[in-house]
Amino acid sequence: MPPEESHGPHRPGRPLDHIARIQAEWARERPDVDVTPQGVIGRLHRLGALLTEQLCLVYRRYGLSEGEFDVLAALRRAGEPFERAPGELAAHTMVTTGAMTKRIDRLERDGLVTRRRAAGDGRGRVVALTPAGRDLIDDAFSEHMANERRLLAALGRDETDHLESLLTSWLARVEPPRGA
């Protein structure tokens, strides 16, 4: 199959994108294997990596890693008094408790969070935002949202809405929403 007839939304006369080139090569080398899933999965994977790179630029401006941003954001979203148990933080950021401990250690060292014993449970711990941590995440989050708007600006409103609907539906089938 000629590259300009490869699977996916490629239009003749336009250069092949990275994924279309890979599909064309596989179609040539392994015509017995349907490579159409790469059109979606490959592009999502590549786009995810490119988007993560752009998102991390903002986090780094605030001296944060992606994971540290997530921890501060999860605490801020908790509302007053901006605290959660470490296990709850791990669940809200989808990381192991071991990875969470390392993030909390660094954030505590930088004065952005504090740890204390939970009231009524001497064994339990609570992590809370400090005023400096709240100021930092508020500033970083505002810039993060502006960055996400910038990244989506290449799409029209209808395209964005349609894409969100498709991704929401697909994600719900792969990872059912909590409480389902």
N, C-alpha and C positions, 0 to 999 in steps of 0.2 A: 504494500500500500504506500503510495507516495506521501511524503511528509505533509503536504498541504491537504491531504484527505484523512489525516490522522483523527482519532477519536477526540471528541470534545468540541468546544465552541470556536476552534480556529477558523479564520476566514482566509480564503485564498488571497495571495498578494501581501498578506501581513507576515512578518517574521514569526517563527515559532517561539513560544515562550519556553522556559527551561523544562517544564513538565511535558509539553508537547514533543520536544526533542527526545526526551527519555522514552516517551510512549512510542514514538516512531522507530527508535532504535530497537526496542523490545519487540514491536510488531514485525520488524524485519528479521530479527534473530530468533524469535519464538512466536511465529504466527499461530501456533496451536494454543496460545494462552491469551485470554481476553484481558487486555490491559486497561479497559475503560475505567475501572475503579481508581487508577492513578490520576485520572483527570480531576477527581474531587479530592481524594485523600492526599495526593501529592501536592496539590495547590494549597489545601488547608494547612498541611504541614509546613510548607515553605512560607506561606503567609504568616502563620503563627510565629515562626522563627524571626521573620522580618519585623513583625509587630512587637514582639518581645524586645528585640534590640532597640526599637524606637521608644518603648515604654521605659526601659531601663535607663535611658539617657536622663529622664526626669528624676528617677530615683537617685541616681548618682549625684545629680546637682544638689541633692539634699543630704548626701553622705550615707545613703541607704542602699542596701541590696533589695532585690525584688521581695525576698522573704521577710526582711525587716519592715519594708513598707506594708506588707500584708498584715504583720502582727500589729503595727500601730493603727492601721485602718480597722482591723477587727476590734481593737480596744475602743477606738473612737466611735464606731458604729454601735457599740454596746450602750451608749448613752451614759448620762451621769450615774455613777461616779467614774465611768470609763475604766472598768475593770472586768476581768474574767479569770477563771481558773485556768492553769496551763493546759489541762486536758481539753477544756472548752475551746481555748485558742487553737490547739492543734486541729480540732474538728472544723473550726471556722476557716482554717487556712490549708487544710488537707495535707498536713505534714505529720511525721511521726513525733512522738513526745521527745525523743532524743534530739531531733533536729530543732524542735521548739526550744528546748533548754539552751542550746547554743545561741539561738537568736535572742532569747531573753537575756542571756548573760551579756551579750554585746550591747544591747539596748540599755540595760541597767548600768553598765560601765560608762556609757555615754550620757547618763542622766536623763534618759527619755522615758524609762519605766521604773517602777519600784516593785519589790516583792515583799509580801508579808504573809503571816499565818492567817488562815481564814477564821473569821469569828465563829466560835462554837465548834470548831474542828481543828484541834492542835496539829493534826497531821497534814491537813490541806493547806494549799498556798493560793494566794491571789496575786495577780499581776495587774498593775494599774498604771495609767499614763501619768506622767508628771506634767506640770504646767508647760515645761519646755517641750515635752513630747507632744502635747496637744497642739501647741503653736506650730511645731514642725509638721505634723501630719495634716493640719488644716491648710497650711501653705502648700505642701507637697500635693495634697489631694486636689486642690483648686487647679494647680498647674497640670496635674495628671488628667483631669477632665478636659481641660483645654487641648491637651495633646491628643486625647482620644477623638475629640471633635475634629481636630486637624486631620487625623488619620482617616476618618470617615468622610471627610469633605470631598474625596474623589468620587463618592457615590451620591446619587440623588436621594431625596427623602423616601420616595417609593422603593428604590432599590434597598436602602437601609432597612426599611420596615419589612420588606419581603425576606431579606437575608436573615434578619433577627427571628422572624417567624419560622423559617426553615430550620435554623440552627436550634431554636428552642424545642421544636418538635423532635428533631433528631436526637438531641441531647437527652430529652425525656425518655426516649426509647433505649438509649445506651446506659444512662445513669438516671434511674427514676428519681423524681423529686422526693425530698424528705417527707415522711408522713404518708407516702404512697404505698 
